[in-house]
Amino acid sequence: MADAQQLAQQILDSVGGSANIADVENCMTRLRVEVVSTEDVALDDLKATDGVMAAIAAGSNLQIVLGPGLVDRVANDLSTLRAQPSDPAPSVTPEELAARGAAMKSAARSRTDGRTMRAVRKISAIFIPLIPALIACGLIAGINGILTNLGWLPGLTPFLAVLSSGFLSLLAVFVAMNAAKEFGGTPILGGAVGGIVVAAGVANVSVFGEQLAPGQGGVLGAMAGGILAAYVERGMRRVTPDVIALIVVPTVTVLVAGAVTLGVLMTVAGVVASAIGVAATWLLANGGAFAGFVLGGFFLPLVMTGMHQALTPIHTTLIDQTGWTVLLPVLAMGGAGQIGAAIALWLRFRRNEALSRTIRGALPAGFLGVGEPLIYGVTLPLGRPFITACIGGAFGGGVVGLFDQLGHTVGAIAIGASDLSLLPLLNGSSGFGWALLGYGSGLIVAYVVGFVATVLFGVSASVRADLEAQSSAPAGDPVAPDAPIDVDDARVGTAASAAR
């Protein structure tokens, strides 16, 4: 097991010390470090550090893959090291002071931008631990649906129905538990508030003359209730004497947060959730191919910036409402377009060992829905292929959107999967067969258009000359600085990709 404190010190040294770090945060597998100056970062040393699985630089943002468990310990130790006082700074010239002020201004801007991303990731982190169970229950539900439609094994289908629906029936409870935990509260108290949302007795409650229904507000109401419970609990712990805290804090937390959830949040969240469902269904039913074209074409930039994580609660809300999300199959076309682009580059520059090795390492993950290695290792560093990949995704999304417009809704009954791994999780208004046809047609179109667009327009003359020059260079020659990042040793599993 790697020494977390030693690894944290090595990372600190490689990124230029505490003064060069604007912000640090982590997800399930990666340490995200926002640096003030990229010139002070020793990226090669960072990649060579024992315990670092991969290090990817995207501007001033460093993505350091450490793996689950270790990343939490390293993040804590790195925060401790950053907090240690440094030696008194020597006198500096006015020019150096001006440069330092400019760096501080840049760091402040980075921190401001980071607050938005931290909020997005915090909300996304509520749902990430639920993804394995959503996938498992979704697969079981899919198998059960196929058996039911075929009339096979009638004695087994009720058994599978219970296995697939048990978790989903209590999804609001798990969401509220994770929400409370993410915002500094006790998970079980959040779960107690979330349980109110799905309690059968809700049917006996009227708010402002309107009778509530069990499950009203769904995961959005439960999430809001769990977050509120965390804030109430934290506030009560600050003012409650220790001798009575065990009784007073949980009681007041459930009473206050539960009452607000029952009296306000369920109603408000119900309106919001209904609006999301209506908007998503209307968009693809009426916008059809055009809406799918836009959504599929712009998804890769969202993944690149991490903003795709904001869609997680929307997907979950749609699944909770209708049984599937119509957005995920359309958005998944972005990754399919990128696969087509990568294959085109592989065939065109197969003599370039660095690029070929990168693509060989990233393609299998791409087919399973893990798009980051291809984004940061191939298409984005080369520039144009990222655009042609988006074009492929747009055309694939247009095909899926066309099926929706024709009345054969293509949906996914679980999140956390994409590309080929999404096939068993398909369903829709016309059943699995039509959903498979729509999604499969979109995949093929995205692959082909991404491939053709990259062959025709994907590489500029200067980049082509550089790649061909590297192809003819003797073995052992250094790769050009602007060559694609080698991610052959930076493969990240599907579960880790979901955390992103």
N, C-alpha and C positions, 0 to 999 in steps of 0.2 A: 504494500500500500504506500503510495507516494506521501511524503511528508508535506502537509498542507502549508505549514508556516515557511518552510524552506522554499517551496514552489512559489508562494506569494512573494517572497523576497526576490526571487529570480525574475518573476514577471515585473515587479516594480522596477528593478534595475534595467530590464530590457525596454520598458516603455519610457524611460527617461526620468524616473524618480517621481516623487509625490508632486513636485511643482509642475510636472507636465501632464498630470491627470486632472481632467475637468469633472469627470463623473464616472462612477462604477456601479454596475448592477449585474444581476445574473438571472438566468432562467434555469431550466432543468439540467441543461448540459453545457451551456456556454457562459463565459464571462464576457460582458460587454464593457469595454473601456473607451471612453471618449477622451482623446488627448488634445492638448493645447497646440502642440507642434508635431507634425508627422516627421519632421527632420530628425528629431531626437529619439525616434523609435528604432530599435535594432530588430527588425522583423525576422531576419534570418536567425539571430540568436534566440528569439522567442520560439520560432518553429523547432529549433534544435533542443529546446529545454525538455528534460525528462519529465514526463507527466502531461505535456501539452500534446494533444492529439492533432490539432490543426490550429493555425493562426491565419486569419483572413483580414486584410485591411481594406476598408471601404471608406476612403477619405480619412477623416479624423476619427472614425469609429473602428475599433479593433474587435473582432469576434474571435475569442480564444476558447476552443473546444477542449474541455477537461473531462467531461463525463458526469453522470449523475452522482450525487453524494459528495464527491471531491470538490465540485465547483462551489458548493455551499460553504465548505470549510475554508477553501482558498479565498472566497469573497469576504468572509468574516475576518480572516487573518490579514488580508490586504487592507481592509478598513482600519484595523488596529495599527498596522504599520504606517499608514498615511496620517494617523492621528498623533503619532509620536513627534515631539518637538524636534526641529532641525537645528543645526548649528547657526549661530548668528550670521546673518548675511554680511559680506564685506561691503565697503562703500562702492557706490556705482556712479557712473557718469549720468548726466541728464539724458543722453541718448539712450542709455540702457534703461533708465527709468521710463522713458517714453515707450520703448519697445515692450517693457514689462506691462505697462498700462494697456497697450494694445492687445497683448496676450490675455490679460485679465478680462478685457471687454469681450474678446472672442470666446473665452471660457464661459462668461456669464450668458452669452447668447446661446452657447451649446447647452448650458444647464436649463435655460428657458425652453429650448426645443425639447430637451430630455423630459421635462415634466409632462408634456403631452404624451410622449411615448411611454413613460412610466405609468401613466393613468391607463393607457390602452393595454399595456402588458399586465397591469394589476387585475383589470377586468377579465382579460383573457386567461390569466392564471387561475381564476375561479373555475373555469370549465376544463382546463387542460387535464387535471387528474381524472376527470370523468370520461375522457375519450376512450380508454381501453374498454370500459364497460359498455359504452355506447356502441363501439364496433362489435363487441361480442354479442350483445343483445340484438343488434341490427342484423348480423349474420344469421343468428338463430331464427329471427323473425323472417328473414328472406328464405331460408330453407323451409320453414314452416309454410310460408305462402306458396312456394312451388309445390310442395307435397299436397297442400289443400286444393290447389287448382287442378292438379293431375288426378286427385282422388286416391292417392297412394297412402298407405299406412294410416288409416283414419284413427286408429287407437293411439298413435304417437303424437298426432298434431295437437291435441289439447295439452299434452305434457310440454311440448315445445312452446306453445302459446304462453304458458305460465312462466317458463324460464325466460322468455324474451320480454315479457311485460312487467315482471316484478320490479325491476330496477326503474323502468320508465315511469311506473305509477308513483314512485317516491322520488323522482328526479328533483322536485322542488326542495325536498329536505336536504339532499346532498349538495345542491347549489347553495342553499343558505348556510350550510355548515362551512363550505369552502370560502364563501364570502366573508363570514365572520372571522375565519382564520386569517385570510389575506389582509384584513383591516385591523388586525391586532386584538381580536376578541376570542372567546372560547368557542370552538366549533360546535359543541353539543348545545350551547345556548342558541347559537344561530340555527341549528337544526330544529330546536323546539319552536322557534318562530316560523321557520319554513314549513313545519308540520301543520301549522294553522291553515296554510294555503290549500292543502289537499284534504283537510279534515272533513268528514261527512257532515258534521254539525254546522258547517258554514251555511248550509242550505236553510238553516233556521234563523239566519241573521239578516237584518235589513239595514242598509246604510243610505240615508237621505231618501228614504222611501223606495229604494231599489233593493230587491232581494239578491244576495250574493249566491254564487254557485261554487261548489268545490272545484279547485283548480283554477279559478278565475285569476287572471294576471300571470299565471304560469311561472316560468323560471325567472322572468323579469321581476315580478312581485316578490318572489322568494329571495332573489339576489338583493333587492333593495331592503327587504326586511332583515336579511343577515348582516348587511352593512350597517344598518341602523342599530341593530343589536350590539355590534362591536363598539360603536361610538357611545351608546348608553352604558355599556359595561365598563368601558375605560373611564368614562366620567364618574361613574359611581365608585369605582375603586379608588379614585383620587380623594373622595370626600368621606368615605365610609370607614369608621374605625375597624381595625383588624379583628377585634373580638366578635363583631357581628357581621363581618363581611361575607362569611360563608352563607348566611341566610339572606341578608338584605340585597347584596349585589345581584345574584341570579334571579331573585324574585322580582325586583324592580326592572331588571333587564327584560325578562319575558313579558311582564305586565305592560311596560311602556311600549317596547318595540312591537309586541304582539297586538296591542290595541291600535297602534298607528297602522300596522300592516293590515289588520282587519278593517279598520275604519276608513283608510285613505289609499294605501299603496295597492291593495288588490284591485280597487276600482280603477285607479289611474293606470296601473300596469296593464290591466285588461284592455283599456282603450288603446294604449300604445301597441300592445301585442297584436290586437286585432288590426290596427292600421298597418303594421309591418306585414302581416299576412296578406291583407288586401292589396297593398302596394306591390309586393313581390309577384303575386299572382297576376294582377292587372298588367304589370310591366311586361311580363313575358307573354301573356295571353294576347295583348294588344300590340306591344312593340315587336314581339316575335323576333324575326331574324335580325332586325336593326338593333334591338336591345341586347340580344345575345352577342352581336358583333362588338358592340361597345364594351360590354362587361368582360367578354373573353379577351379583348385586346388590351385592356388596362389592368388586368390582374397581376401580371408579372411586375410592373412598377410598384404595385401595392406590396407584393412579397419582398421586393428589394428594400423597401423602406420599413417593412415590418407592420405597416398599417392594416394588412390583411387580418391581423389578430382581432381587430375591432369587429369583424364579421362573425366571430365565433358565437356570441350571444344571439345574433340574428338567426344563424343557422339553427341553433338549439331551440329558439322560440318557434321557428317554422316547423321543426320536427315535432315539437310538443303540441302544436296546433293541428297539423294536417297529417302527421306521420312521416313526412319527408320535407327536405329543403330543396326548392327548385333552383336555388342560386348556385349550389356547389357544383353540379354537373356542368353548368355553363362556365363557371370560373376555372374549373379544372382544365379547360381547353388551353389556357395559357401555358401550362406545363407541357402539354402535348405538342404545341407549336415549337417549344424550345427543344424538345427531343428531335423533331424533324430538322431543326437548324443544326443541332449538334451532329447528327448523322451526316448531314451534307458537309460539314467541316471535316469530319473524320475521313470521309471518302476523298475529299479534295486535297487534304494535306496529310494523308496517312504516312508519308515519309518523314514528317516532323514528329520525332519521337516524343518530345515534351507534350505537344498538343494531343497526340494520339493517346498517350498514357493518361492524361487528364480526362479525356472523354471516356476512355474505357472504364476508368474508375467511377465516373459520375453517372454514366448512362443507366446502369442497373438500378441505382437509387432513383433516377428520374422516372423510369418505367413504373416504379412503385410509389410515385407521388412525392418524392423528396427532391425539390427543385433547386435548393440553395447551392449545392456543389456545381451544377451547370451554370447557374446565374453568375456566381462569383469566380468560378474557375474557367469558364469558357466564353459565354455570350457577352456578358457585360464588359470584361476587359478588352474584347475585340471590337466593341462598339456596335457596328451595324448588325451583326447577328442577333443582338438583343432586340433590335427593332423588327427584324424579319421573323423572329420567334413570336413577337407580339402580333404580327400580321397573321401568322399561322393560327394563333390562339383566337384572333378575332373571327376568322372564317369558320373555325370549329365551333365557336360560341354561336355564330349565326345559324349554323345547322341545327344545333340543339334548340335554340330559340324558335326556329321555324316549326319544329315538332310541337313545342308548347303552343304556338299560335294556331296550329292545326287541331288542337284539342287533345293531343297525346302528351300530357305533362311528363317531363323527365325529372325525377327527383331522386335524392339520396336519403336513405333512412338512418344514416349515421354520419358523423363527421370524423376527421382524422385520416381519411384515405383519399386518394386521388389517382388519376390515370388508370392503369390496369387494376390496381387494388380496389378501385371503387365499383368494379363490375358486379361483385356479389351483393352489393348494398343498394342496388338500384330498385326503384319502384315508381309508380306514378298513377295517374288517373285511369290509364288504359291497361295497367298491369305491368308485370316485369318484362314481358316480351317487347312491347312497344318502347318501354324505357331503355332496354338494352339496344334496340335498333337505333333509337335516337342518339344515345350516348356513343355507341360504337361508330355510327356514321360521323359524328362530330370528331371523334378521335382520329379516324382515318383522314378526314379532310384537314385537320390541324397538322397531322404528321406530314402530309403531302405538301400542303401550302407552305409550311415552315421550311421544308426541304427545298422546294423549288425557289421560293423567294430568296433563300440564302445562297443557292447556286447562282442565281441571276444577279442579285444586288447585295449579297451579304458581306463581301470583302472588298475594301477599297484597294486600289492599285498599290499604294505604299505598304499597307498591311500584308497584302499578298506577297510582295517582294521580300518583306522581312521574314515571313513564315517560310517561304521557299529557300531563302538564304540559310535559315536555321536548319532546314531539311538537308542541305548539302554540306553543312558544317561537320568537321570531323568529330567523332565521339569524344566527349569530355569537354568540348568548347562550352563556355558559359552561355546561358540563354539570355537573350536580350531583356533589358529591364521591363519593357512593356509587354513581355510574353504573358500568356495566361497563367494564372496561379495554379500550381500543381496541387490538386486535391486527391491524388491517388491514394495518399495515406490519410485522408481526412474524411473518410466515409462516415456518415452519421445515420443511425437507424431511423425507421419510420416514426417510432414513438418520440425520439428527440426532435424530429422535424415538426411533429404536431405541437411540441412545446414552444416552437418558435412562432 
